[in-house]
Amino acid sequence: SVTTTSDTYALVGAGTSLTAQSLALGATTTPDSMTDVTAGSGGVYAGAGAGAYVTATGHTKALLMANGPSSRITLLGGAGTLSLQASSNHTVNGTATTASGGFYSGSGSEQINTVTSDVIAGTAAGTQTAHVIIDALAATVQASNTITKADIGTNISGTTVGAVTAAGATSETTFDFRTIADIGAYTDLELIAPVSLLNTLDDAQDSLGAAVTAFRALLPAPTGTDLTTDARLQAALGAIQTAISGIANAATVGTALGSSLTALTAARAQFVLDHPSGQSVITRLDAAIAAVRAAQVRLAAGNPAGDAGDLIVTALNHFDIHDKVSLLAGGAVAGGGVTAEINDAENLAKVHIGEHATVISAGAIKLSANGGGTAVAKVDLDTYGAVSVGVAESSVYIDPVNTVLIEASAVASAKSDFIMLAGDNEDWARDVYTIEATTDSVAGSLIPINVIDAQAHIAQTNTITVAAQAQLKSGGGFDIFAESDGFANLKGQAKGTSWLTGAASAINSVLGGGGTEVFDGASSSGATSVVHIDGSLMTGMGRVKGLNITAYDTVAGTV
């Protein structure tokens, strides 16, 4: 057996004061568990058993904490991006093989995989006196949970032969996911539209112009090395003008800014050497240097037009699970029982904005909770003898819960669109699921007794809730959609074959009939969809524009 426990935390503590161009906080868990068991026996009395057990538990967090003094995160320079990501990617698999032979013979195989994973990303809940305060240009909060059990062929294989035989095989895979992307209570998050590159170049030009003016006011007729300083200032100013005229070409802008900074830095050094007490000019030169460097940072950040960034908050659960069990029992009296099961104990993907949180975005706000995946359970059972009893069952039960919840007294404003989705995406494509359970039983005996079943079912729950006293505002529109069709790719089929079906085939052939197998099983898919709005939604934010002219010069034609 394999047991793993993974606790992976990336935390920024309460009371933190941080100023940076960007912040990326990530926590990732990737446990990988594999079992391989083989057992065999022989003799008059023979028995073999194999068990493979995987139990994996994980807690993964990427959080800005608020359990003490307020924290302030300022990300307004450069890219200005905030990224909070927590992900758990569990891989499990295994094989179990048994073989026994004897007058009295039996074998048993069991494989149990259990994965429990809690993932949370975002800001922790604060209080009235302890907030997480964030100023940035764009922000992404992502929480995800994944389980993978790859298709490796047959996971459990058992063979039992003898006069009297009995064999059993069971495979179970269960996952328990709680995946939360959280803007915690009392969080203050504001996304500000970045200044365009052109505006930063204009600022640099203005600062340089002010430095040149101050220099010439102090030295109206420069001589000696002051002439060199003056020439360098003019070169720096000319380079900025080149950057402005070539703004469509990032390489041109970058080269021009580098030239300007070099000339400006040299001019300052020379001026300080010649006039150490000329503080008014030195102050202007320092401001110009800072403005040129700010333009370099802005260029490196991309987005030269200064388009507003978005707030994107997502929670996602995904599974890719394949189970196959194969069993052969042969003897005068033969019995076999095989089951393969895949299910979720909890499968929650949740996007949450806590009470009294304030979220303001100069761009869009996009909140989405989603799931998806493939679960395939296969069972093959062959029994041979004078008398055979076979029980073969496969089942898959998946119940995704996708939730977007905005708590009471939360305030969220988007200058662009406000989007909330559960079980769907912005392109109106629903979450994709493939759910399959297949059973194939062959009884090659004089007296066959077969019990077969295959069940493949998925029931989605998609909800969006805006609690009372929550206030949502949009300068664009609201797109609110909880997927309601619950479609999935389904297969639930059990097939039993024996000499009776062969006889039926012969009779059918004589009578001109067709089918020869016995089928059973069932499949279903569906969704419960709820959009519940108790708070207020307001569109057209910023639709009122005003222009206040206080004076007009009729001669110059200016206001």
C-alpha positions as CSV (number, residue, x, y, z in Angstrom):
1,S,0.0,0.0,0.0
2,V,1.0,3.6,-0.6
3,T,0.0,6.5,1.6
4,T,0.9,10.1,0.8
5,T,0.2,13.4,2.5
6,S,1.1,16.6,0.8
7,D,0.8,20.1,2.4
8,T,2.0,22.8,0.0
9,Y,1.5,26.4,1.0
10,A,2.6,29.7,-0.6
11,L,1.6,32.5,1.8
12,V,2.1,36.3,2.1
13,G,1.7,37.1,5.8
14,A,-0.6,39.6,7.3
15,G,0.8,43.1,7.8
16,T,3.0,42.9,4.6
17,S,3.8,46.1,2.7
18,L,5.0,45.2,-0.8
19,T,5.6,47.4,-3.8
20,A,6.8,45.7,-7.0
21,Q,6.2,45.6,-10.8
22,S,4.3,42.3,-10.4
23,L,3.7,39.5,-8.0
24,A,3.3,35.8,-8.8
25,L,2.4,33.5,-5.9
26,G,2.0,29.9,-6.7
27,A,1.6,26.5,-4.9
28,T,1.6,23.2,-6.8
29,T,1.3,19.7,-5.6
30,T,2.1,16.7,-7.9
31,P,2.0,13.4,-6.0
32,D,2.5,10.3,-8.1
33,S,1.6,6.9,-6.6
34,M,2.0,3.5,-8.3
35,T,1.5,0.0,-7.0
36,D,2.4,-3.4,-8.7
37,V,1.4,-6.6,-6.9
38,T,1.7,-10.2,-8.1
39,A,0.5,-13.4,-6.3
40,G,0.3,-17.1,-7.3
41,S,-0.2,-20.6,-5.9
42,G,-0.7,-24.2,-6.8
43,G,-1.5,-27.6,-5.2
44,V,-4.5,-29.7,-4.2
45,Y,-5.7,-26.7,-2.2
46,A,-4.5,-23.4,-3.8
47,G,-5.2,-19.8,-3.1
48,A,-3.7,-16.5,-4.2
49,G,-4.6,-12.9,-3.2
50,A,-3.2,-9.5,-4.1
51,G,-4.1,-6.1,-2.8
52,A,-3.0,-2.7,-3.9
53,Y,-4.0,0.4,-2.0
54,V,-3.3,4.0,-2.6
55,T,-4.4,6.8,-0.2
56,A,-3.4,10.3,-1.1
57,T,-4.3,13.4,0.8
58,G,-3.3,16.9,-0.1
59,H,-3.8,20.6,1.0
60,T,-2.6,23.3,-1.4
61,K,-2.8,27.0,-0.8
62,A,-1.7,30.2,-2.4
63,L,-3.0,33.0,-0.2
64,L,-2.5,36.6,0.8
65,M,-3.2,36.4,4.5
66,A,-5.3,38.8,6.6
67,N,-5.1,37.3,10.1
68,G,-3.3,40.3,11.7
69,P,-2.6,43.9,10.6
70,S,-3.8,44.9,7.2
71,S,-1.5,44.1,4.2
72,R,-0.9,46.5,1.3
73,I,0.2,45.2,-2.1
74,T,1.1,47.8,-4.7
75,L,1.8,46.7,-8.3
76,L,1.4,49.7,-10.5
77,G,4.8,49.8,-12.2
78,G,5.8,47.7,-15.2
79,A,3.4,44.8,-16.0
80,G,1.5,45.5,-12.7
81,T,0.1,41.9,-12.7
82,L,-1.0,39.9,-9.7
83,S,-1.1,36.1,-10.1
84,L,-2.4,33.8,-7.3
85,Q,-2.4,30.2,-8.4
86,A,-2.8,26.9,-6.5
87,S,-3.0,23.6,-8.3
88,S,-3.0,19.9,-7.3
89,N,-2.2,17.2,-9.8
90,H,-2.6,13.7,-8.4
91,T,-1.5,10.7,-10.4
92,V,-2.4,7.2,-9.3
93,N,-2.2,3.8,-10.9
94,G,-1.4,0.2,-10.3
95,T,-1.6,-3.4,-11.4
96,A,-2.5,-6.6,-9.5
97,T,-2.0,-10.0,-11.0
98,T,-3.1,-13.3,-9.4
99,A,-2.9,-16.9,-10.6
100,S,-3.8,-20.2,-8.8
101,G,-4.3,-23.8,-9.9
102,G,-5.4,-26.8,-7.9
103,F,-8.2,-29.3,-7.2
104,Y,-9.7,-26.6,-5.0
105,S,-8.5,-23.2,-6.2
106,G,-9.3,-19.6,-5.4
107,S,-7.9,-16.1,-6.0
108,G,-8.8,-12.6,-5.1
109,S,-7.5,-9.2,-6.2
110,E,-8.4,-5.8,-4.9
111,Q,-7.2,-2.3,-5.9
112,I,-8.4,0.7,-4.0
113,N,-7.4,4.3,-4.9
114,T,-8.6,7.2,-2.8
115,V,-7.5,10.8,-3.4
116,T,-8.6,13.7,-1.2
117,S,-7.5,17.2,-2.2
118,D,-8.3,20.7,-1.0
119,V,-7.0,23.6,-3.0
120,I,-7.5,27.3,-2.4
121,A,-6.1,30.4,-4.1
122,G,-6.7,34.1,-3.5
123,T,-7.0,36.3,-0.4
124,A,-7.9,35.1,3.0
125,A,-10.9,36.4,4.9
126,G,-10.2,39.6,6.8
127,T,-12.1,41.6,9.4
128,Q,-13.2,45.2,9.8
129,T,-9.8,46.1,11.0
130,A,-7.6,43.7,9.0
131,H,-7.8,44.0,5.2
132,V,-5.8,42.8,2.3
133,I,-5.4,45.9,0.2
134,I,-4.3,45.5,-3.4
135,D,-3.6,48.0,-6.2
136,A,-2.6,46.5,-9.5
137,L,-3.1,46.7,-13.3
138,A,-4.5,43.2,-13.8
139,A,-5.1,40.2,-11.6
140,T,-5.7,36.4,-12.0
141,V,-6.8,34.0,-9.3
142,Q,-6.8,30.3,-10.3
143,A,-7.5,27.2,-8.3
144,S,-7.4,23.7,-9.9
145,N,-7.6,20.0,-8.9
146,T,-6.7,17.1,-11.2
147,I,-6.6,13.3,-10.9
148,T,-5.1,11.2,-13.5
149,K,-5.2,7.4,-13.7
150,A,-3.9,6.6,-17.2
151,D,-5.1,3.8,-19.4
152,I,-2.4,1.2,-19.0
153,G,-4.4,-1.7,-20.3
154,T,-5.6,-4.1,-17.6
155,N,-5.2,-3.0,-14.0
156,I,-6.3,-6.2,-12.3
157,S,-5.8,-9.6,-13.9
158,G,-6.8,-12.9,-12.3
159,T,-6.7,-16.5,-13.4
160,T,-8.1,-19.5,-11.4
161,V,-8.3,-23.1,-12.7
162,G,-9.2,-26.4,-10.9
163,A,-12.0,-28.8,-10.2
164,V,-13.7,-26.3,-8.0
165,T,-12.7,-22.7,-8.4
166,A,-13.7,-19.3,-7.1
167,A,-12.3,-15.9,-8.0
168,G,-13.0,-12.3,-7.2
169,A,-11.6,-8.9,-8.3
170,T,-12.5,-5.4,-7.3
171,S,-11.2,-2.0,-8.4
172,E,-12.3,1.3,-6.8
173,T,-11.2,4.8,-7.6
174,T,-12.7,7.6,-5.5
175,F,-11.7,11.3,-5.5
176,D,-12.8,14.1,-3.1
177,F,-12.1,17.6,-4.4
178,R,-12.7,21.0,-2.8
179,T,-11.4,23.7,-5.2
180,I,-11.9,27.3,-4.2
181,A,-10.8,30.6,-5.9
182,D,-11.4,33.2,-3.2
183,I,-11.6,36.9,-2.8
184,G,-11.9,36.9,0.9
185,A,-14.1,39.0,3.2
186,Y,-13.0,42.6,3.6
187,T,-10.5,42.4,0.7
188,D,-10.0,45.7,-1.1
189,L,-8.8,45.0,-4.7
190,E,-8.6,47.8,-7.3
191,L,-7.3,47.3,-10.8
192,I,-6.3,50.6,-12.4
193,A,-5.9,51.3,-16.1
194,P,-2.2,51.6,-17.0
195,V,-0.8,54.8,-18.4
196,S,0.0,54.3,-22.1
197,L,3.5,54.2,-23.4
198,L,2.9,57.5,-25.2
199,N,1.8,59.2,-22.0
200,T,5.0,58.0,-20.2
201,L,7.1,59.3,-23.2
202,D,5.3,62.6,-23.0
203,D,6.0,62.8,-19.3
204,A,9.7,62.1,-20.0
205,Q,9.7,64.8,-22.6
206,D,8.1,67.3,-20.2
207,S,10.6,66.4,-17.4
208,L,13.5,66.8,-19.8
209,G,12.2,70.1,-21.0
210,A,11.9,71.3,-17.5
211,A,15.5,70.3,-16.8
212,V,16.7,72.1,-19.9
213,T,14.8,75.3,-18.9
214,A,16.2,75.2,-15.4
215,F,19.7,74.7,-16.7
216,R,19.5,77.6,-19.1
217,A,17.9,79.8,-16.5
218,L,21.0,79.3,-14.3
219,L,23.5,79.5,-17.2
220,P,22.0,81.6,-20.1
221,A,25.3,81.6,-21.9
222,P,27.1,78.3,-21.1
223,T,30.8,78.0,-21.7
224,G,33.4,75.3,-21.4
225,T,32.1,72.0,-20.0
226,D,28.7,73.6,-19.6
227,L,28.4,73.5,-23.4
228,T,29.0,69.8,-23.2
229,T,26.3,69.4,-20.6
230,D,23.9,71.5,-22.8
231,A,24.7,69.3,-25.8
232,R,24.0,66.2,-23.8
233,L,20.7,67.5,-22.6
234,Q,19.7,68.4,-26.2
235,A,20.7,64.9,-27.3
236,A,18.6,63.3,-24.5
237,L,15.6,65.4,-25.5
238,G,16.1,64.6,-29.2
239,A,16.2,60.9,-28.4
240,I,12.9,61.1,-26.6
241,Q,11.3,62.9,-29.6
242,T,12.6,60.0,-31.7
243,A,11.0,57.5,-29.4
244,I,7.7,59.4,-29.7
245,S,7.7,59.6,-33.4
246,G,8.7,55.9,-33.7
247,I,6.3,54.6,-31.0
248,A,4.9,51.9,-33.4
249,N,8.3,50.1,-33.3
250,A,9.3,48.8,-29.9
251,A,12.9,48.4,-30.9
252,T,13.2,52.0,-32.0
253,V,11.6,53.2,-28.8
254,G,14.0,51.0,-26.7
255,T,17.1,52.2,-28.5
256,A,16.0,55.9,-28.2
257,L,15.3,55.6,-24.5
258,G,18.7,54.0,-23.9
259,S,20.4,56.8,-25.7
260,S,18.4,59.4,-23.8
261,L,19.2,57.9,-20.5
262,T,22.9,57.6,-21.3
263,A,23.1,61.3,-22.4
264,L,21.1,62.5,-19.5
265,T,23.1,60.6,-16.9
266,A,26.3,61.9,-18.3
267,A,24.9,65.5,-18.3
268,R,24.0,65.2,-14.6
269,A,27.4,63.9,-13.7
270,Q,29.1,66.7,-15.4
271,F,26.7,69.4,-14.0
272,V,27.2,68.1,-10.4
273,L,31.0,68.2,-11.0
274,D,30.8,71.8,-12.3
275,H,28.0,73.2,-10.1
276,P,27.6,71.1,-6.9
277,S,25.4,73.8,-5.3
278,G,23.0,74.0,-8.3
279,Q,20.4,71.9,-6.5
280,S,17.4,73.2,-8.4
281,V,18.8,71.9,-11.7
282,I,20.0,68.7,-10.1
283,T,16.5,68.0,-8.8
284,R,15.1,68.6,-12.3
285,L,17.7,66.2,-13.8
286,D,16.9,63.5,-11.3
287,A,13.2,63.8,-12.1
288,A,14.0,63.5,-15.8
289,I,16.1,60.4,-15.3
290,A,13.3,58.9,-13.2
291,A,10.8,59.7,-16.0
292,V,13.0,58.1,-18.7
293,R,13.5,54.9,-16.6
294,A,9.7,54.8,-16.0
295,A,9.2,54.9,-19.8
296,Q,11.7,52.0,-20.1
297,V,9.7,50.0,-17.5
298,R,6.5,50.8,-19.3
299,L,8.0,49.6,-22.6
300,A,9.2,46.3,-21.1
301,A,5.7,45.7,-19.7
302,G,4.1,45.5,-23.1
303,N,0.5,46.7,-23.7
304,P,1.7,50.1,-25.2
305,A,-1.8,51.3,-25.7
306,G,-2.5,51.1,-22.0
307,D,-5.5,48.8,-22.3
308,A,-7.2,48.1,-19.0
309,G,-6.4,44.8,-17.4
310,D,-9.1,42.3,-16.2
311,L,-9.8,40.5,-13.0
312,I,-10.1,36.7,-13.8
313,V,-11.1,34.3,-11.0
314,T,-11.4,30.6,-11.9
315,A,-11.9,27.3,-10.2
316,L,-11.5,24.1,-12.1
317,N,-11.7,20.3,-11.4
318,H,-10.6,17.7,-14.0
319,F,-10.3,14.0,-14.0
320,D,-8.9,11.4,-16.4
321,I,-9.5,7.9,-14.9
322,H,-9.4,4.5,-16.6
323,D,-10.0,1.2,-14.7
324,K,-10.0,-2.3,-16.3
325,V,-10.5,-5.5,-14.4
326,S,-10.2,-8.9,-16.1
327,L,-10.9,-12.3,-14.5
328,L,-10.8,-16.0,-15.7
329,A,-12.2,-18.8,-13.6
330,G,-12.5,-22.4,-15.0
331,G,-13.4,-25.8,-13.4
332,A,-16.2,-28.3,-13.0
333,V,-17.8,-25.8,-10.7
334,A,-16.5,-22.2,-11.3
335,G,-17.5,-18.9,-9.8
336,G,-16.3,-15.4,-10.4
337,G,-17.2,-11.9,-9.2
338,V,-15.8,-8.7,-10.7
339,T,-16.5,-5.0,-10.0
340,A,-15.0,-1.8,-11.2
341,E,-16.1,1.5,-9.6
342,I,-15.3,5.2,-10.2
343,N,-16.9,7.9,-8.2
344,D,-16.5,11.3,-6.5
345,A,-17.2,11.8,-2.8
346,E,-17.2,15.6,-3.5
347,N,-16.4,17.4,-6.7
348,L,-16.7,21.1,-5.8
349,A,-15.3,24.0,-7.9
350,K,-16.2,27.3,-6.3
351,V,-15.5,31.0,-7.0
352,H,-16.2,33.1,-3.9
353,I,-16.2,36.8,-3.2
354,G,-16.6,37.3,0.6
355,E,-18.8,39.7,2.5
356,H,-17.8,43.3,2.6
357,A,-15.1,42.7,-0.1
358,T,-14.6,45.6,-2.5
359,V,-13.5,44.8,-6.0
360,I,-13.0,47.5,-8.7
361,S,-11.7,46.7,-12.2
362,A,-10.8,49.2,-14.9
363,G,-11.4,46.3,-17.3
364,A,-13.7,43.3,-17.1
365,I,-14.5,41.0,-14.2
366,K,-14.7,37.3,-15.2
367,L,-15.7,34.7,-12.6
368,S,-16.0,31.0,-13.7
369,A,-16.4,27.6,-12.0
370,N,-15.9,24.6,-14.2
371,G,-15.2,20.9,-14.4
372,G,-14.6,18.2,-17.0
373,G,-13.0,14.9,-17.6
374,T,-13.1,11.3,-18.6
375,A,-14.0,8.3,-16.5
376,V,-14.0,4.8,-18.0
377,A,-14.6,1.5,-16.0
378,K,-14.3,-1.8,-17.8
379,V,-15.0,-5.3,-16.6
380,D,-14.2,-8.6,-18.4
381,L,-15.3,-11.9,-16.8
382,D,-14.8,-15.4,-18.3
383,T,-16.1,-18.5,-16.5
384,Y,-15.9,-22.1,-17.7
385,G,-17.1,-25.4,-16.3
386,A,-20.1,-27.7,-15.8
387,V,-21.7,-25.1,-13.6
388,S,-20.6,-21.5,-13.5
389,V,-21.7,-18.4,-11.6
390,G,-20.6,-15.0,-12.7
391,V,-21.3,-11.6,-11.3
392,A,-19.8,-8.7,-13.3
393,E,-20.5,-5.1,-12.5
394,S,-19.0,-1.8,-13.6
395,S,-20.1,1.7,-12.5
396,V,-19.2,5.3,-12.8
397,Y,-21.0,8.0,-10.7
398,I,-19.9,11.6,-11.1
399,D,-21.5,14.6,-9.5
400,P,-19.8,17.9,-10.3
401,V,-20.8,21.0,-8.3
402,N,-19.8,24.3,-9.9
403,T,-20.6,27.4,-7.8
404,V,-20.1,31.2,-8.1
405,L,-21.0,32.9,-4.9
406,I,-20.9,36.6,-4.1
407,E,-21.6,37.2,-0.4
408,A,-23.7,39.9,1.3
409,S,-22.5,43.4,1.3
410,A,-19.8,42.7,-1.3
411,V,-19.2,45.5,-3.9
412,A,-17.8,44.6,-7.3
413,S,-17.5,47.1,-10.2
414,A,-16.2,46.5,-13.7
415,K,-15.7,49.3,-16.2
416,S,-16.1,46.7,-19.0
417,D,-18.2,43.5,-18.9
418,F,-19.1,41.5,-15.8
419,I,-19.2,37.8,-16.5
420,M,-20.2,34.9,-14.2
421,L,-20.3,31.3,-15.5
422,A,-20.9,27.9,-13.9
423,G,-20.3,24.9,-16.1
424,D,-19.8,26.9,-19.2
425,N,-17.2,29.3,-20.8
426,E,-17.2,32.6,-22.6
427,D,-17.7,31.0,-25.9
428,W,-20.8,29.3,-24.6
429,A,-19.2,25.9,-24.7
430,R,-20.3,23.6,-21.9
431,D,-18.0,21.5,-19.8
432,V,-17.0,18.3,-21.5
433,Y,-17.5,14.9,-19.8
434,T,-17.1,11.3,-21.0
435,I,-18.6,8.7,-18.7
436,E,-18.4,5.1,-19.6
437,A,-19.1,1.8,-17.8
438,T,-18.9,-1.4,-19.8
439,T,-19.2,-5.1,-18.7
440,D,-18.5,-8.1,-20.8
441,S,-19.1,-11.6,-19.4
442,V,-18.7,-14.9,-21.1
443,A,-20.0,-18.1,-19.4
444,G,-18.7,-21.2,-21.2
445,S,-20.5,-23.8,-19.1
446,L,-23.3,-26.3,-19.3
447,I,-25.3,-24.4,-16.6
448,P,-24.4,-20.7,-16.7
449,I,-25.7,-18.3,-14.1
450,N,-24.8,-14.7,-15.0
451,V,-25.5,-11.4,-13.2
452,I,-24.3,-8.4,-15.2
453,D,-24.7,-4.7,-14.8
454,A,-23.1,-1.4,-16.0
455,Q,-24.1,2.0,-14.7
456,A,-22.8,5.3,-16.1
457,H,-24.3,8.4,-14.6
458,I,-23.4,12.1,-14.2
459,A,-25.5,14.8,-12.4
460,Q,-24.2,18.3,-12.5
461,T,-25.1,21.1,-10.2
462,N,-24.3,24.6,-11.5
463,T,-25.2,27.6,-9.4
464,I,-24.6,31.4,-9.4
465,T,-25.7,33.3,-6.3
466,V,-25.6,37.0,-5.6
467,A,-26.6,37.5,-1.9
468,A,-28.7,40.2,-0.5
469,Q,-27.1,43.7,-0.2
470,A,-24.3,42.7,-2.6
471,Q,-23.8,45.4,-5.3
472,L,-22.5,44.6,-8.7
473,K,-21.9,47.3,-11.4
474,S,-20.8,47.1,-15.0
475,G,-19.8,49.7,-17.5
476,G,-20.5,47.1,-20.2
477,G,-23.0,44.3,-19.7
478,F,-23.7,41.3,-17.4
479,D,-23.3,37.8,-18.8
480,I,-24.6,35.3,-16.2
481,F,-25.0,31.7,-17.2
482,A,-25.3,28.4,-15.3
483,E,-25.2,25.4,-17.7
484,S,-28.6,23.6,-17.5
485,D,-28.5,20.9,-20.2
486,G,-26.0,18.6,-18.5
487,F,-25.0,16.8,-21.7
488,A,-22.2,14.3,-21.6
489,N,-20.7,11.5,-23.7
490,L,-22.2,8.4,-22.1
491,K,-22.0,4.6,-22.4
492,G,-23.4,2.2,-19.9
493,Q,-23.5,-1.3,-21.4
494,A,-23.3,-4.8,-20.0
495,K,-23.1,-7.8,-22.3
496,G,-23.5,-11.4,-21.4
497,T,-22.6,-14.3,-23.6
498,S,-23.2,-18.1,-23.0
499,W,-24.1,-21.3,-24.8
500,L,-27.7,-20.2,-24.3
501,T,-27.1,-17.1,-26.4
502,G,-25.4,-19.3,-28.9
503,A,-28.4,-21.6,-29.0
504,A,-30.6,-18.5,-29.3
505,S,-28.4,-17.4,-32.2
506,A,-28.9,-20.7,-34.0
507,I,-32.7,-20.5,-33.5
508,N,-32.6,-16.9,-34.6
509,S,-30.7,-17.9,-37.7
510,V,-33.2,-20.5,-38.6
511,L,-35.9,-18.0,-38.0
512,G,-34.0,-15.2,-39.8
513,G,-33.4,-13.3,-36.5
514,G,-30.4,-11.1,-35.6
515,G,-28.9,-10.4,-32.1
516,T,-27.1,-13.1,-30.0
517,E,-26.0,-11.3,-26.9
518,V,-27.9,-10.4,-23.7
519,F,-27.5,-6.7,-22.8
520,D,-28.2,-4.8,-19.6
521,G,-27.0,-1.5,-18.1
522,A,-28.0,2.1,-17.9
523,S,-26.7,5.6,-18.3
524,S,-27.9,9.1,-17.6
525,S,-26.8,12.7,-17.6
526,G,-28.5,15.9,-16.3
527,A,-27.9,19.2,-14.6
528,T,-29.5,21.3,-11.9
529,S,-29.0,25.0,-12.8
530,V,-29.8,27.9,-10.5
531,V,-29.1,31.6,-10.9
532,H,-30.2,33.4,-7.7
533,I,-29.9,37.2,-7.5
534,D,-30.9,38.9,-4.3
535,G,-28.4,41.7,-4.5
536,S,-28.4,44.6,-7.0
537,L,-27.0,44.7,-10.6
538,M,-26.4,48.0,-12.3
539,T,-25.3,48.4,-16.0
540,G,-24.2,51.6,-17.7
541,M,-21.8,52.6,-15.0
542,G,-20.0,55.7,-16.2
543,R,-22.6,56.4,-18.9
544,V,-23.1,60.0,-17.7
545,K,-20.4,62.2,-19.1
546,G,-19.9,65.9,-18.4
547,L,-17.7,68.8,-19.7
548,N,-17.4,71.9,-17.6
549,I,-16.0,74.9,-19.4
550,T,-15.2,77.7,-17.0
551,A,-13.6,80.2,-19.4
552,Y,-13.1,80.8,-23.1
553,D,-10.5,83.1,-24.7
554,T,-12.2,84.5,-27.8
555,V,-9.0,85.9,-29.2
556,A,-6.8,82.8,-28.8
557,G,-9.7,80.4,-29.3
558,T,-8.8,78.4,-26.3
559,V,-10.6,77.2,-23.2
